[in-house]
Every structure is written in C-alpha cells, then in structure tokens.
Amino acid sequence: MSKHTPEPWSLRVPKLGMAAPDQLGDRLIISEEDGRHIAETYQYQKHGAPNKAETSVANAKRIIRCVNNCAGINPEAVPGLLEACKSAIKALKEHDPRGQYHLIEYAIAKAEGE
C-alpha cells in the first residue's frame, strides 16, 4: 500500500480557518492536522448549471470521512471483507439461535448505503 498523508484530515475555508457546517465557499481546502494543504474542492459549471456550494461541501466532507474512518485499513481489502461478511451471514443464519448475525447484516447494509 502506498503512503499517503497521515490522518486526521480536516476541512478549511480559505481565510476562515476551520469550517463550520454552515460556512459555504467557492473553494474548500482539505488539509492535514498542521494545516498543510492536501487537496481542494471547488464549485464548478456543469453543462451550464453551477454546482451548488452544498455539493462542494458534501464532496469535501465525504473525502475527509472516507480517509479518516479508514485509517489503518487497507482500502484494497474492503471489497473482499464485505464479501466474507456476506458469506458468514449465510452460514450464521443456519447455526445462530440468538440471531447475532443481525449485527453483521446491519454493518453490511450500512456499508452498502442502505
């Protein structure tokens, strides 16, 4: 696995410092803990219609959540892990009288955005 900037990553609005949820801007900066820039998101024109500031903020926050929540996890292993959990569910349903497999089902549904 290649090296990347260590977590945690955070969201900044230029000249405003740390971003509050209600602060929207044309340019948002994703930065590391000491404030050094990692990436930026912008509002842009898509087929003549402007991208809403809310979309730009949502994109930046998603990038940050994905990176910070996956700290220490090999991202290339996640699809295989998800498939292993699905396989385990099938086996557990037959042999788990207390229904503990529901915890795994919930985690899978959450991972798949359901």
PyMOL commands that place a pseudoatom at each C-alpha (Angstrom):
pseudoatom trace, name=CA, resn=MET, resi=1, chain=A, elem=C, hetatm=0, pos=[0.000, 0.000, 0.000]
pseudoatom trace, name=CA, resn=SER, resi=2, chain=A, elem=C, hetatm=0, pos=[1.391, 3.386, -0.942]
pseudoatom trace, name=CA, resn=LYS, resi=3, chain=A, elem=C, hetatm=0, pos=[1.967, 6.101, 1.626]
pseudoatom trace, name=CA, resn=HIS, resi=4, chain=A, elem=C, hetatm=0, pos=[-0.439, 9.000, 1.868]
pseudoatom trace, name=CA, resn=THR, resi=5, chain=A, elem=C, hetatm=0, pos=[-0.735, 11.983, 4.151]
pseudoatom trace, name=CA, resn=PRO, resi=6, chain=A, elem=C, hetatm=0, pos=[-1.451, 10.709, 7.681]
pseudoatom trace, name=CA, resn=GLU, resi=7, chain=A, elem=C, hetatm=0, pos=[-4.847, 11.200, 9.254]
pseudoatom trace, name=CA, resn=PRO, resi=8, chain=A, elem=C, hetatm=0, pos=[-6.671, 13.131, 10.529]
pseudoatom trace, name=CA, resn=TRP, resi=9, chain=A, elem=C, hetatm=0, pos=[-7.656, 15.274, 7.576]
pseudoatom trace, name=CA, resn=SER, resi=10, chain=A, elem=C, hetatm=0, pos=[-9.888, 18.314, 8.068]
pseudoatom trace, name=CA, resn=LEU, resi=11, chain=A, elem=C, hetatm=0, pos=[-11.876, 20.881, 6.127]
pseudoatom trace, name=CA, resn=ARG, resi=12, chain=A, elem=C, hetatm=0, pos=[-10.866, 24.520, 5.922]
pseudoatom trace, name=CA, resn=VAL, resi=13, chain=A, elem=C, hetatm=0, pos=[-12.362, 27.540, 4.212]
pseudoatom trace, name=CA, resn=PRO, resi=14, chain=A, elem=C, hetatm=0, pos=[-9.677, 29.941, 2.961]
pseudoatom trace, name=CA, resn=LYS, resi=15, chain=A, elem=C, hetatm=0, pos=[-9.082, 32.850, 5.360]
pseudoatom trace, name=CA, resn=LEU, resi=16, chain=A, elem=C, hetatm=0, pos=[-11.680, 31.481, 7.801]
pseudoatom trace, name=CA, resn=GLY, resi=17, chain=A, elem=C, hetatm=0, pos=[-9.760, 28.627, 9.390]
pseudoatom trace, name=CA, resn=MET, resi=18, chain=A, elem=C, hetatm=0, pos=[-11.716, 25.554, 10.442]
pseudoatom trace, name=CA, resn=ALA, resi=19, chain=A, elem=C, hetatm=0, pos=[-15.017, 25.282, 8.587]
pseudoatom trace, name=CA, resn=ALA, resi=20, chain=A, elem=C, hetatm=0, pos=[-18.304, 25.431, 10.456]
pseudoatom trace, name=CA, resn=PRO, resi=21, chain=A, elem=C, hetatm=0, pos=[-21.112, 23.334, 8.936]
pseudoatom trace, name=CA, resn=ASP, resi=22, chain=A, elem=C, hetatm=0, pos=[-22.957, 26.439, 7.744]
pseudoatom trace, name=CA, resn=GLN, resi=23, chain=A, elem=C, hetatm=0, pos=[-19.937, 28.076, 6.069]
pseudoatom trace, name=CA, resn=LEU, resi=24, chain=A, elem=C, hetatm=0, pos=[-20.033, 27.631, 2.328]
pseudoatom trace, name=CA, resn=GLY, resi=25, chain=A, elem=C, hetatm=0, pos=[-17.430, 28.833, -0.091]
pseudoatom trace, name=CA, resn=ASP, resi=26, chain=A, elem=C, hetatm=0, pos=[-16.283, 28.620, -3.687]
pseudoatom trace, name=CA, resn=ARG, resi=27, chain=A, elem=C, hetatm=0, pos=[-13.068, 26.895, -2.632]
pseudoatom trace, name=CA, resn=LEU, resi=28, chain=A, elem=C, hetatm=0, pos=[-12.676, 24.431, 0.217]
pseudoatom trace, name=CA, resn=ILE, resi=29, chain=A, elem=C, hetatm=0, pos=[-9.334, 23.085, 1.382]
pseudoatom trace, name=CA, resn=ILE, resi=30, chain=A, elem=C, hetatm=0, pos=[-8.716, 19.595, 2.689]
pseudoatom trace, name=CA, resn=SER, resi=31, chain=A, elem=C, hetatm=0, pos=[-5.712, 19.782, 4.976]
pseudoatom trace, name=CA, resn=GLU, resi=32, chain=A, elem=C, hetatm=0, pos=[-3.663, 17.724, 7.358]
pseudoatom trace, name=CA, resn=GLU, resi=33, chain=A, elem=C, hetatm=0, pos=[-3.531, 18.357, 11.094]
pseudoatom trace, name=CA, resn=ASP, resi=34, chain=A, elem=C, hetatm=0, pos=[-0.852, 21.054, 10.888]
pseudoatom trace, name=CA, resn=GLY, resi=35, chain=A, elem=C, hetatm=0, pos=[-2.831, 22.962, 8.232]
pseudoatom trace, name=CA, resn=ARG, resi=36, chain=A, elem=C, hetatm=0, pos=[-0.814, 21.970, 5.161]
pseudoatom trace, name=CA, resn=HIS, resi=37, chain=A, elem=C, hetatm=0, pos=[-2.969, 21.584, 2.049]
pseudoatom trace, name=CA, resn=ILE, resi=38, chain=A, elem=C, hetatm=0, pos=[-3.729, 18.118, 0.690]
pseudoatom trace, name=CA, resn=ALA, resi=39, chain=A, elem=C, hetatm=0, pos=[-6.492, 18.867, -1.832]
pseudoatom trace, name=CA, resn=GLU, resi=40, chain=A, elem=C, hetatm=0, pos=[-9.154, 21.418, -2.749]
pseudoatom trace, name=CA, resn=THR, resi=41, chain=A, elem=C, hetatm=0, pos=[-12.741, 21.250, -3.935]
pseudoatom trace, name=CA, resn=TYR, resi=42, chain=A, elem=C, hetatm=0, pos=[-14.408, 23.960, -5.986]
pseudoatom trace, name=CA, resn=GLN, resi=43, chain=A, elem=C, hetatm=0, pos=[-17.783, 24.972, -7.218]
pseudoatom trace, name=CA, resn=TYR, resi=44, chain=A, elem=C, hetatm=0, pos=[-17.812, 24.379, -10.954]
pseudoatom trace, name=CA, resn=GLN, resi=45, chain=A, elem=C, hetatm=0, pos=[-20.000, 24.740, -14.015]
pseudoatom trace, name=CA, resn=LYS, resi=46, chain=A, elem=C, hetatm=0, pos=[-21.593, 21.504, -15.217]
pseudoatom trace, name=CA, resn=HIS, resi=47, chain=A, elem=C, hetatm=0, pos=[-23.402, 21.732, -18.534]
pseudoatom trace, name=CA, resn=GLY, resi=48, chain=A, elem=C, hetatm=0, pos=[-24.016, 25.427, -17.960]
pseudoatom trace, name=CA, resn=ALA, resi=49, chain=A, elem=C, hetatm=0, pos=[-25.519, 24.953, -14.491]
pseudoatom trace, name=CA, resn=PRO, resi=50, chain=A, elem=C, hetatm=0, pos=[-23.455, 25.907, -11.439]
pseudoatom trace, name=CA, resn=ASN, resi=51, chain=A, elem=C, hetatm=0, pos=[-22.586, 23.272, -8.880]
pseudoatom trace, name=CA, resn=LYS, resi=52, chain=A, elem=C, hetatm=0, pos=[-24.234, 24.286, -5.628]
pseudoatom trace, name=CA, resn=ALA, resi=53, chain=A, elem=C, hetatm=0, pos=[-21.962, 25.199, -2.748]
pseudoatom trace, name=CA, resn=GLU, resi=54, chain=A, elem=C, hetatm=0, pos=[-23.668, 22.475, -0.712]
pseudoatom trace, name=CA, resn=THR, resi=55, chain=A, elem=C, hetatm=0, pos=[-22.435, 19.889, -3.222]
pseudoatom trace, name=CA, resn=SER, resi=56, chain=A, elem=C, hetatm=0, pos=[-18.881, 21.147, -2.965]
pseudoatom trace, name=CA, resn=VAL, resi=57, chain=A, elem=C, hetatm=0, pos=[-19.032, 20.961, 0.838]
pseudoatom trace, name=CA, resn=ALA, resi=58, chain=A, elem=C, hetatm=0, pos=[-20.586, 17.483, 0.713]
pseudoatom trace, name=CA, resn=ASN, resi=59, chain=A, elem=C, hetatm=0, pos=[-17.835, 16.272, -1.640]
pseudoatom trace, name=CA, resn=ALA, resi=60, chain=A, elem=C, hetatm=0, pos=[-15.079, 17.600, 0.621]
pseudoatom trace, name=CA, resn=LYS, resi=61, chain=A, elem=C, hetatm=0, pos=[-16.683, 16.132, 3.755]
pseudoatom trace, name=CA, resn=ARG, resi=62, chain=A, elem=C, hetatm=0, pos=[-17.096, 12.739, 2.072]
pseudoatom trace, name=CA, resn=ILE, resi=63, chain=A, elem=C, hetatm=0, pos=[-13.422, 12.645, 1.110]
pseudoatom trace, name=CA, resn=ILE, resi=64, chain=A, elem=C, hetatm=0, pos=[-12.421, 13.520, 4.683]
pseudoatom trace, name=CA, resn=ARG, resi=65, chain=A, elem=C, hetatm=0, pos=[-14.791, 10.958, 6.261]
pseudoatom trace, name=CA, resn=CYS, resi=66, chain=A, elem=C, hetatm=0, pos=[-13.570, 8.209, 3.955]
pseudoatom trace, name=CA, resn=VAL, resi=67, chain=A, elem=C, hetatm=0, pos=[-9.921, 8.910, 4.730]
pseudoatom trace, name=CA, resn=ASN, resi=68, chain=A, elem=C, hetatm=0, pos=[-10.324, 9.423, 8.488]
pseudoatom trace, name=CA, resn=ASN, resi=69, chain=A, elem=C, hetatm=0, pos=[-12.693, 6.472, 9.020]
pseudoatom trace, name=CA, resn=CYS, resi=70, chain=A, elem=C, hetatm=0, pos=[-10.437, 4.119, 7.068]
pseudoatom trace, name=CA, resn=ALA, resi=71, chain=A, elem=C, hetatm=0, pos=[-7.267, 4.975, 8.995]
pseudoatom trace, name=CA, resn=GLY, resi=72, chain=A, elem=C, hetatm=0, pos=[-5.214, 1.801, 9.337]
pseudoatom trace, name=CA, resn=ILE, resi=73, chain=A, elem=C, hetatm=0, pos=[-7.370, -0.166, 6.872]
pseudoatom trace, name=CA, resn=ASN, resi=74, chain=A, elem=C, hetatm=0, pos=[-6.052, -1.362, 3.530]
pseudoatom trace, name=CA, resn=PRO, resi=75, chain=A, elem=C, hetatm=0, pos=[-8.707, 0.022, 1.143]
pseudoatom trace, name=CA, resn=GLU, resi=76, chain=A, elem=C, hetatm=0, pos=[-7.977, -2.711, -1.387]
pseudoatom trace, name=CA, resn=ALA, resi=77, chain=A, elem=C, hetatm=0, pos=[-9.121, -5.306, 1.175]
pseudoatom trace, name=CA, resn=VAL, resi=78, chain=A, elem=C, hetatm=0, pos=[-12.558, -3.769, 1.821]
pseudoatom trace, name=CA, resn=PRO, resi=79, chain=A, elem=C, hetatm=0, pos=[-14.462, -5.428, -1.070]
pseudoatom trace, name=CA, resn=GLY, resi=80, chain=A, elem=C, hetatm=0, pos=[-13.143, -8.856, -0.013]
pseudoatom trace, name=CA, resn=LEU, resi=81, chain=A, elem=C, hetatm=0, pos=[-14.018, -8.156, 3.609]
pseudoatom trace, name=CA, resn=LEU, resi=82, chain=A, elem=C, hetatm=0, pos=[-17.562, -7.233, 2.626]
pseudoatom trace, name=CA, resn=GLU, resi=83, chain=A, elem=C, hetatm=0, pos=[-17.929, -10.459, 0.597]
pseudoatom trace, name=CA, resn=ALA, resi=84, chain=A, elem=C, hetatm=0, pos=[-16.561, -12.508, 3.519]
pseudoatom trace, name=CA, resn=CYS, resi=85, chain=A, elem=C, hetatm=0, pos=[-19.161, -10.944, 5.818]
pseudoatom trace, name=CA, resn=LYS, resi=86, chain=A, elem=C, hetatm=0, pos=[-21.952, -11.779, 3.360]
pseudoatom trace, name=CA, resn=SER, resi=87, chain=A, elem=C, hetatm=0, pos=[-20.743, -15.375, 3.207]
pseudoatom trace, name=CA, resn=ALA, resi=88, chain=A, elem=C, hetatm=0, pos=[-20.564, -15.558, 7.010]
pseudoatom trace, name=CA, resn=ILE, resi=89, chain=A, elem=C, hetatm=0, pos=[-24.171, -14.323, 7.245]
pseudoatom trace, name=CA, resn=LYS, resi=90, chain=A, elem=C, hetatm=0, pos=[-25.394, -17.273, 5.200]
pseudoatom trace, name=CA, resn=ALA, resi=91, chain=A, elem=C, hetatm=0, pos=[-23.600, -19.731, 7.484]
pseudoatom trace, name=CA, resn=LEU, resi=92, chain=A, elem=C, hetatm=0, pos=[-24.604, -17.993, 10.718]
pseudoatom trace, name=CA, resn=LYS, resi=93, chain=A, elem=C, hetatm=0, pos=[-28.303, -17.850, 9.864]
pseudoatom trace, name=CA, resn=GLU, resi=94, chain=A, elem=C, hetatm=0, pos=[-28.387, -21.637, 9.987]
pseudoatom trace, name=CA, resn=HIS, resi=95, chain=A, elem=C, hetatm=0, pos=[-26.383, -22.012, 13.215]
pseudoatom trace, name=CA, resn=ASP, resi=96, chain=A, elem=C, hetatm=0, pos=[-27.048, -18.906, 15.318]
pseudoatom trace, name=CA, resn=PRO, resi=97, chain=A, elem=C, hetatm=0, pos=[-30.104, -19.417, 17.536]
pseudoatom trace, name=CA, resn=ARG, resi=98, chain=A, elem=C, hetatm=0, pos=[-29.704, -15.996, 19.189]
pseudoatom trace, name=CA, resn=GLY, resi=99, chain=A, elem=C, hetatm=0, pos=[-29.664, -14.128, 15.883]
pseudoatom trace, name=CA, resn=GLN, resi=100, chain=A, elem=C, hetatm=0, pos=[-26.322, -12.357, 16.399]
pseudoatom trace, name=CA, resn=TYR, resi=101, chain=A, elem=C, hetatm=0, pos=[-25.868, -12.343, 12.644]
pseudoatom trace, name=CA, resn=HIS, resi=102, chain=A, elem=C, hetatm=0, pos=[-28.156, -9.280, 12.570]
pseudoatom trace, name=CA, resn=LEU, resi=103, chain=A, elem=C, hetatm=0, pos=[-25.206, -7.172, 13.726]
pseudoatom trace, name=CA, resn=ILE, resi=104, chain=A, elem=C, hetatm=0, pos=[-23.268, -8.173, 10.631]
pseudoatom trace, name=CA, resn=GLU, resi=105, chain=A, elem=C, hetatm=0, pos=[-26.310, -7.649, 8.401]
pseudoatom trace, name=CA, resn=TYR, resi=106, chain=A, elem=C, hetatm=0, pos=[-26.660, -4.130, 9.800]
pseudoatom trace, name=CA, resn=ALA, resi=107, chain=A, elem=C, hetatm=0, pos=[-22.975, -3.382, 9.170]
pseudoatom trace, name=CA, resn=ILE, resi=108, chain=A, elem=C, hetatm=0, pos=[-23.221, -4.662, 5.590]
pseudoatom trace, name=CA, resn=ALA, resi=109, chain=A, elem=C, hetatm=0, pos=[-26.350, -2.614, 4.893]
pseudoatom trace, name=CA, resn=LYS, resi=110, chain=A, elem=C, hetatm=0, pos=[-24.671, 0.489, 6.285]
pseudoatom trace, name=CA, resn=ALA, resi=111, chain=A, elem=C, hetatm=0, pos=[-21.533, -0.156, 4.195]
pseudoatom trace, name=CA, resn=GLU, resi=112, chain=A, elem=C, hetatm=0, pos=[-23.660, -0.503, 1.071]
pseudoatom trace, name=CA, resn=GLY, resi=113, chain=A, elem=C, hetatm=0, pos=[-25.532, 2.721, 1.808]
pseudoatom trace, name=CA, resn=GLU, resi=114, chain=A, elem=C, hetatm=0, pos=[-28.886, 1.144, 2.580]
for i in range(1, 114): cmd.bond("trace and resi %d" % i, "trace and resi %d" % (i + 1))
show_as sticks, trace
zoom trace
